Amino acid sequence: MLVDYSRVKNIFICTGKTDLRRGIDGLCALVAGQYSLDLFDDAIFLFCGNRKDRFKALYYDGDGFLLLYKRLEIGKLQWPRDENEVRKLSSQQMRWLLEGLAVEQPRAIRPAPPGTVF
């Protein structure tokens, strides 16, 4: 991506289906109107349509908006489909998503139950 998302303060995923025919103005209206989020607060907003092989990312870089569009040639994104919800992601979760993995990964190491003595 043109934006180093590991340095961006906020990463938001709009989990429902978004009409990807929308451009910058339409996606800005969605973020500000439906989700009441600040478009200018060093944030990337991610959107996915019906098909899970493409997504858009919206980012304000200080003097204008950047709209990134990506279509995967092979595979699909594991996009959460909770309608009308927006979630904050870590840069690790965004990396998982863009690599085709689920945003929520099972833990490799489970914590020991309380009171366990080794």
N, CA and C atoms as an extended XYZ file, in Angstrom:
354
Properties=species:S:1:pos:R:3:atomname:S:1:resname:S:1:resid:I:1 pbc="F F F"
N         0.838       -1.187        0.000 N   MET     1
C         0.000        0.000        0.000 CA  MET     1
C         0.880        1.246        0.000 C   MET     1
N         0.354        2.326       -0.458 N   LEU     2
C         1.078        3.586       -0.493 CA  LEU     2
C         1.228        4.200        0.889 C   LEU     2
N         0.410        3.775        1.814 N   VAL     3
C         0.437        4.283        3.180 CA  VAL     3
C         1.024        3.193        4.065 C   VAL     3
N         1.998        3.560        4.895 N   ASP     4
C         2.555        2.583        5.834 CA  ASP     4
C         1.574        2.444        6.998 C   ASP     4
N         0.673        1.462        6.879 N   TYR     5
C        -0.397        1.327        7.867 CA  TYR     5
C         0.114        0.968        9.255 C   TYR     5
N         1.352        0.499        9.380 N   SER     6
C         1.883        0.191       10.705 CA  SER     6
C         2.172        1.468       11.497 C   SER     6
N         2.233        2.621       10.817 N   ARG     7
C         2.492        3.901       11.486 CA  ARG     7
C         1.236        4.745       11.665 C   ARG     7
N         0.115        4.288       11.145 N   VAL     8
C        -1.135        5.032       11.266 CA  VAL     8
C        -1.727        4.780       12.650 C   VAL     8
N        -2.224        5.841       13.276 N   LYS     9
C        -2.739        5.738       14.647 CA  LYS     9
C        -3.991        4.866       14.750 C   LYS     9
N        -4.925        5.018       13.821 N   ASN    10
C        -6.202        4.298       13.882 CA  ASN    10
C        -6.469        3.562       12.574 C   ASN    10
N        -6.890        2.317       12.688 N   ILE    11
C        -7.320        1.535       11.537 CA  ILE    11
C        -8.723        1.052       11.846 C   ILE    11
N        -9.682        1.444       10.997 N   PHE    12
C       -11.069        1.060       11.209 CA  PHE    12
C       -11.546        0.206       10.037 C   PHE    12
N       -12.274       -0.847       10.355 N   ILE    13
C       -12.872       -1.698        9.326 CA  ILE    13
C       -14.387       -1.556        9.432 C   ILE    13
N       -15.005       -1.210        8.327 N   CYS    14
C       -16.468       -1.149        8.253 CA  CYS    14
C       -16.906       -2.547        7.838 C   CYS    14
N       -17.488       -3.287        8.768 N   THR    15
C       -17.634       -4.729        8.621 CA  THR    15
C       -18.750       -5.181        7.700 C   THR    15
N       -19.737       -4.386        7.478 N   GLY    16
C       -20.827       -4.810        6.604 CA  GLY    16
C       -20.442       -4.695        5.138 C   GLY    16
N       -21.420       -4.853        4.273 N   LYS    17
C       -21.203       -4.711        2.833 CA  LYS    17
C       -21.344       -3.245        2.452 C   LYS    17
N       -20.375       -2.745        1.727 N   THR    18
C       -20.373       -1.357        1.270 CA  THR    18
C       -20.455       -1.342       -0.250 C   THR    18
N       -21.208       -0.420       -0.775 N   ASP    19
C       -21.288       -0.250       -2.224 CA  ASP    19
C       -19.964        0.347       -2.696 C   ASP    19
N       -19.131       -0.460       -3.355 N   LEU    20
C       -17.811       -0.002       -3.759 CA  LEU    20
C       -17.840        0.917       -4.974 C   LEU    20
N       -19.025        1.236       -5.480 N   ARG    21
C       -19.115        2.251       -6.523 CA  ARG    21
C       -18.944        3.642       -5.930 C   ARG    21
N       -19.035        3.738       -4.610 N   ARG    22
C       -18.849        5.030       -3.946 CA  ARG    22
C       -17.406        5.487       -4.100 C   ARG    22
N       -17.265        6.785       -4.253 N   GLY    23
C       -15.938        7.381       -4.328 CA  GLY    23
C       -15.560        7.989       -2.990 C   GLY    23
N       -14.625        8.908       -3.034 N   ILE    24
C       -14.136        9.539       -1.807 CA  ILE    24
C       -15.266       10.241       -1.057 C   ILE    24
N       -16.051       11.051       -1.750 N   ASP    25
C       -17.118       11.805       -1.076 CA  ASP    25
C       -18.158       10.882       -0.452 C   ASP    25
N       -18.554        9.839       -1.161 N   GLY    26
C       -19.545        8.901       -0.636 CA  GLY    26
C       -19.046        8.136        0.573 C   GLY    26
N       -17.787        7.714        0.534 N   LEU    27
C       -17.225        6.987        1.675 CA  LEU    27
C       -16.999        7.916        2.863 C   LEU    27
N       -16.603        9.159        2.604 N   CYS    28
C       -16.464       10.144        3.688 CA  CYS    28
C       -17.810       10.395        4.365 C   CYS    28
N       -18.866       10.505        3.561 N   ALA    29
C       -20.205       10.710        4.121 CA  ALA    29
C       -20.623        9.516        4.973 C   ALA    29
N       -20.277        8.322        4.556 N   LEU    30
C       -20.597        7.114        5.318 CA  LEU    30
C       -19.863        7.105        6.659 C   LEU    30
N       -18.579        7.410        6.639 N   VAL    31
C       -17.763        7.407        7.868 CA  VAL    31
C       -18.258        8.467        8.841 C   VAL    31
N       -18.481        9.676        8.348 N   ALA    32
C       -18.896       10.775        9.224 CA  ALA    32
C       -20.354       10.648        9.646 C   ALA    32
N       -21.228       10.273        8.720 N   GLY    33
C       -22.657       10.233        9.012 CA  GLY    33
C       -23.109        9.006        9.768 C   GLY    33
N       -22.784        7.829        9.248 N   GLN    34
C       -23.279        6.593        9.855 CA  GLN    34
C       -22.459        6.164       11.074 C   GLN    34
N       -21.160        6.361       11.023 N   TYR    35
C       -20.295        5.871       12.105 CA  TYR    35
C       -19.808        6.966       13.045 C   TYR    35
N       -20.034        8.220       12.709 N   SER    36
C       -19.641        9.378       13.530 CA  SER    36
C       -18.168        9.347       13.921 C   SER    36
N       -17.306        9.072       12.946 N   LEU    37
C       -15.868        9.044       13.190 CA  LEU    37
C       -15.212       10.248       12.530 C   LEU    37
N       -14.063       10.653       13.078 N   ASP    38
C       -13.318       11.794       12.564 CA  ASP    38
C       -12.443       11.351       11.396 C   ASP    38
N       -12.715       11.869       10.229 N   LEU    39
C       -11.982       11.514        9.009 CA  LEU    39
C       -10.540       12.000        9.015 C   LEU    39
N       -10.233       13.007        9.823 N   PHE    40
C        -8.933       13.670        9.785 CA  PHE    40
C        -8.021       13.251       10.938 C   PHE    40
N        -8.375       12.233       11.680 N   ASP    41
C        -7.649       11.824       12.884 CA  ASP    41
C        -6.664       10.692       12.598 C   ASP    41
N        -5.786       10.865       11.613 N   ASP    42
C        -4.765        9.879       11.258 CA  ASP    42
C        -5.339        8.465       11.271 C   ASP    42
N        -6.289        8.219       10.366 N   ALA    43
C        -7.002        6.947       10.342 CA  ALA    43
C        -7.150        6.416        8.927 C   ALA    43
N        -7.101        5.092        8.817 N   ILE    44
C        -7.428        4.391        7.580 CA  ILE    44
C        -8.780        3.734        7.800 C   ILE    44
N        -9.657        3.845        6.812 N   PHE    45
C       -10.974        3.218        6.862 CA  PHE    45
C       -11.043        2.184        5.745 C   PHE    45
N       -11.413        0.960        6.085 N   LEU    46
C       -11.465       -0.144        5.126 CA  LEU    46
C       -12.908       -0.520        4.821 C   LEU    46
N       -13.194       -0.797        3.550 N   PHE    47
C       -14.545       -1.132        3.092 CA  PHE    47
C       -14.464       -2.322        2.149 C   PHE    47
N       -15.499       -3.178        2.180 N   CYS    48
C       -15.580       -4.331        1.291 CA  CYS    48
C       -17.010       -4.423        0.762 C   CYS    48
N       -17.160       -4.862       -0.484 N   GLY    49
C       -18.472       -4.998       -1.097 CA  GLY    49
C       -19.037       -6.393       -0.933 C   GLY    49
N       -19.918       -6.796       -1.854 N   ASN    50
C       -20.520       -8.129       -1.809 CA  ASN    50
C       -19.488       -9.228       -1.998 C   ASN    50
N       -18.633       -9.017       -2.972 N   ARG    51
C       -17.596      -10.001       -3.245 CA  ARG    51
C       -16.446       -9.738       -2.291 C   ARG    51
N       -15.853      -10.762       -1.806 N   LYS    52
C       -14.788      -10.579       -0.827 CA  LYS    52
C       -13.408      -10.652       -1.481 C   LYS    52
N       -13.343      -10.349       -2.773 N   ASP    53
C       -12.050      -10.365       -3.449 CA  ASP    53
C       -11.530       -8.959       -3.735 C   ASP    53
N       -12.206       -7.939       -3.200 N   ARG    54
C       -11.770       -6.560       -3.412 CA  ARG    54
C       -12.174       -5.693       -2.230 C   ARG    54
N       -11.387       -4.647       -2.012 N   PHE    55
C       -11.694       -3.726       -0.924 CA  PHE    55
C       -11.183       -2.340       -1.296 C   PHE    55
N       -11.657       -1.343       -0.554 N   LYS    56
C       -11.191        0.025       -0.683 CA  LYS    56
C       -10.697        0.495        0.675 C   LYS    56
N        -9.695        1.379        0.634 N   ALA    57
C        -9.158        2.000        1.842 CA  ALA    57
C        -9.168        3.509        1.634 C   ALA    57
N        -9.632        4.227        2.633 N   LEU    58
C        -9.713        5.686        2.593 CA  LEU    58
C        -8.776        6.243        3.653 C   LEU    58
N        -7.946        7.222        3.257 N   TYR    59
C        -6.965        7.794        4.184 CA  TYR    59
C        -6.775        9.277        3.874 C   TYR    59
N        -6.732       10.102        4.926 N   TYR    60
C        -6.433       11.521        4.776 CA  TYR    60
C        -4.961       11.717        5.111 C   TYR    60
N        -4.166       12.201        4.143 N   ASP    61
C        -2.716       12.289        4.345 CA  ASP    61
C        -2.225       13.679        4.743 C   ASP    61
N        -3.138       14.564        5.106 N   GLY    62
C        -2.750       15.882        5.575 CA  GLY    62
C        -3.154       17.001        4.633 C   GLY    62
N        -3.206       16.702        3.333 N   ASP    63
C        -3.632       17.740        2.393 CA  ASP    63
C        -4.679       17.240        1.402 C   ASP    63
N        -5.120       16.012        1.574 N   GLY    64
C        -6.156       15.466        0.706 CA  GLY    64
C        -6.414       14.005        1.028 C   GLY    64
N        -7.452       13.470        0.409 N   PHE    65
C        -7.823       12.079        0.656 CA  PHE    65
C        -7.194       11.160       -0.384 C   PHE    65
N        -6.811       10.008        0.072 N   LEU    66
C        -6.279        8.951       -0.778 CA  LEU    66
C        -7.303        7.827       -0.782 C   LEU    66
N        -7.677        7.340       -1.945 N   LEU    67
C        -8.600        6.218       -2.050 CA  LEU    67
C        -7.861        5.081       -2.742 C   LEU    67
N        -7.657        4.010       -2.013 N   LEU    68
C        -6.948        2.852       -2.541 CA  LEU    68
C        -7.950        1.749       -2.833 C   LEU    68
N        -7.772        1.086       -3.953 N   TYR    69
C        -8.662        0.007       -4.363 CA  TYR    69
C        -7.797       -1.181       -4.712 C   TYR    69
N        -8.132       -2.341       -4.172 N   LYS    70
C        -7.363       -3.540       -4.466 CA  LYS    70
C        -8.311       -4.678       -4.794 C   LYS    70
N        -7.966       -5.410       -5.861 N   ARG    71
C        -8.704       -6.611       -6.235 CA  ARG    71
C        -7.724       -7.773       -6.216 C   ARG    71
N        -8.078       -8.813       -5.476 N   LEU    72
C        -7.233      -10.002       -5.401 CA  LEU    72
C        -7.476      -10.874       -6.629 C   LEU    72
N        -6.436      -11.395       -7.201 N   GLU    73
C        -6.567      -12.287       -8.353 CA  GLU    73
C        -6.926      -13.706       -7.917 C   GLU    73
N        -6.390      -14.114       -6.779 N   ILE    74
C        -6.660      -15.458       -6.259 CA  ILE    74
C        -7.023      -15.322       -4.783 C   ILE    74
N        -8.080      -15.997       -4.367 N   GLY    75
C        -8.465      -16.003       -2.965 CA  GLY    75
C        -9.467      -14.919       -2.621 C   GLY    75
N        -9.895      -14.946       -1.382 N   LYS    76
C       -10.878      -14.002       -0.867 CA  LYS    76
C       -10.446      -13.541        0.512 C   LYS    76
N       -10.920      -12.349        0.866 N   LEU    77
C       -10.685      -11.813        2.202 CA  LEU    77
C       -11.656      -12.462        3.180 C   LEU    77
N       -11.246      -12.646        4.395 N   GLN    78
C       -12.151      -13.130        5.438 CA  GLN    78
C       -12.695      -11.900        6.157 C   GLN    78
N       -13.623      -11.236        5.478 N   TRP    79
C       -14.161       -9.966        5.953 CA  TRP    79
C       -15.294      -10.210        6.932 C   TRP    79
N       -15.221       -9.644        8.145 N   PRO    80
C       -16.342       -9.776        9.102 CA  PRO    80
C       -17.595       -9.127        8.534 C   PRO    80
N       -18.752       -9.739        8.731 N   ARG    81
C       -19.995       -9.251        8.131 CA  ARG    81
C       -21.028       -8.791        9.138 C   ARG    81
N       -20.615       -8.278       10.291 N   ASP    82
C       -21.568       -7.701       11.241 CA  ASP    82
C       -22.081       -6.403       10.638 C   ASP    82
N       -23.340       -6.415       10.204 N   GLU    83
C       -23.898       -5.255        9.516 CA  GLU    83
C       -23.834       -3.990       10.368 C   GLU    83
N       -23.549       -2.883        9.704 N   ASN    84
C       -23.557       -1.545       10.310 CA  ASN    84
C       -22.661       -1.434       11.539 C   ASN    84
N       -21.516       -2.073       11.496 N   GLU    85
C       -20.587       -2.005       12.619 CA  GLU    85
C       -19.236       -1.531       12.086 C   GLU    85
N       -18.543       -0.810       12.907 N   VAL    86
C       -17.173       -0.427       12.588 CA  VAL    86
C       -16.314       -0.895       13.752 C   VAL    86
N       -15.158       -1.435       13.435 N   ARG    87
C       -14.255       -1.974       14.455 CA  ARG    87
C       -12.882       -1.359       14.298 C   ARG    87
N       -12.216       -1.152       15.404 N   LYS    88
C       -10.840       -0.676       15.368 CA  LYS    88
C        -9.923       -1.899       15.299 C   LYS    88
N        -8.958       -1.857       14.398 N   LEU    89
C        -8.014       -2.955       14.231 CA  LEU    89
C        -6.612       -2.517       14.614 C   LEU    89
N        -5.798       -3.470       14.993 N   SER    90
C        -4.375       -3.216       15.168 CA  SER    90
C        -3.702       -3.398       13.805 C   SER    90
N        -2.478       -2.951       13.673 N   SER    91
C        -1.778       -3.138       12.398 CA  SER    91
C        -1.564       -4.627       12.124 C   SER    91
N        -1.413       -5.428       13.173 N   GLN    92
C        -1.274       -6.880       13.020 CA  GLN    92
C        -2.561       -7.489       12.453 C   GLN    92
N        -3.707       -7.068       12.981 N   GLN    93
C        -4.985       -7.566       12.477 CA  GLN    93
C        -5.205       -7.161       11.027 C   GLN    93
N        -4.792       -5.948       10.658 N   MET    94
C        -4.924       -5.523        9.260 CA  MET    94
C        -4.033       -6.381        8.374 C   MET    94
N        -2.846       -6.673        8.831 N   ARG    95
C        -1.944       -7.534        8.052 CA  ARG    95
C        -2.558       -8.912        7.851 C   ARG    95
N        -3.136       -9.477        8.920 N   TRP    96
C        -3.802      -10.790        8.804 CA  TRP    96
C        -4.906      -10.727        7.760 C   TRP    96
N        -5.740       -9.678        7.836 N   LEU    97
C        -6.854       -9.524        6.906 CA  LEU    97
C        -6.362       -9.481        5.460 C   LEU    97
N        -5.335       -8.682        5.194 N   LEU    98
C        -4.823       -8.531        3.844 CA  LEU    98
C        -4.062       -9.762        3.358 C   LEU    98
N        -3.701      -10.642        4.280 N   GLU    99
C        -3.054      -11.901        3.905 CA  GLU    99
C        -4.065      -13.032        3.750 C   GLU    99
N        -5.359      -12.717        3.900 N   GLY   100
C        -6.402      -13.719        3.720 CA  GLY   100
C        -6.775      -14.456        4.985 C   GLY   100
N        -6.289      -14.002        6.119 N   LEU   101
C        -6.603      -14.640        7.399 CA  LEU   101
C        -7.737      -13.886        8.089 C   LEU   101
N        -8.317      -14.523        9.085 N   ALA   102
C        -9.377      -13.884        9.868 CA  ALA   102
C        -8.775      -12.811       10.775 C   ALA   102
N        -9.556      -11.791       11.052 N   VAL   103
C        -9.112      -10.710       11.927 CA  VAL   103
C        -8.876      -11.231       13.340 C   VAL   103
N        -9.740      -12.109       13.788 N   GLU   104
C        -9.598      -12.705       15.118 CA  GLU   104
C        -8.897      -14.048       14.974 C   GLU   104
N        -7.686      -14.130       15.461 N   GLN   105
C        -6.909      -15.365       15.395 CA  GLN   105
C        -6.970      -16.077       16.748 C   GLN   105
N        -7.079      -17.412       16.707 N   PRO   106
C        -7.033      -18.142       17.978 CA  PRO   106
C        -5.644      -17.988       18.599 C   PRO   106
N        -5.611      -18.014       19.883 N   ARG   107
C        -4.324      -17.871       20.580 CA  ARG   107
C        -3.533      -19.170       20.467 C   ARG   107
N        -2.253      -19.032       20.188 N   ALA   108
C        -1.385      -20.207       20.091 CA  ALA   108
C        -1.079      -20.750       21.482 C   ALA   108
N        -0.960      -19.864       22.452 N   ILE   109
C        -0.665      -20.274       23.822 CA  ILE   109
C        -1.830      -19.848       24.688 C   ILE   109
N        -2.399      -20.802       25.379 N   ARG   110
C        -3.531      -20.484       26.253 CA  ARG   110
C        -3.019      -20.205       27.663 C   ARG   110
N        -3.593      -19.230       28.319 N   PRO   111
C        -3.170      -18.939       29.690 CA  PRO   111
C        -3.543      -20.090       30.618 C   PRO   111
N        -2.713      -20.300       31.625 N   ALA   112
C        -2.984      -21.354       32.598 CA  ALA   112
C        -4.167      -20.960       33.460 C   ALA   112
N        -4.991      -21.923       33.838 N   PRO   113
C        -6.123      -21.610       34.721 CA  PRO   113
C        -5.623      -21.055       36.060 C   PRO   113
N        -6.433      -20.176       36.680 N   PRO   114
C        -6.037      -19.613       37.970 CA  PRO   114
C        -5.782      -20.726       38.983 C   PRO   114
N        -4.744      -20.530       39.759 N   GLY   115
C        -4.427      -21.498       40.806 CA  GLY   115
C        -3.550      -22.643       40.349 C   GLY   115
N        -3.176      -22.682       39.079 N   THR   116
C        -2.316      -23.744       38.574 CA  THR   116
C        -0.882      -23.513       39.054 C   THR   116
N        -0.288      -24.539       39.604 N   VAL   117
C         1.097      -24.462       40.092 CA  VAL   117
C         1.951      -25.365       39.215 C   VAL   117
N         3.077      -24.835       38.790 N   PHE   118
C         3.983      -25.621       37.949 CA  PHE   118
C         5.182      -26.052       38.705 C   PHE   118
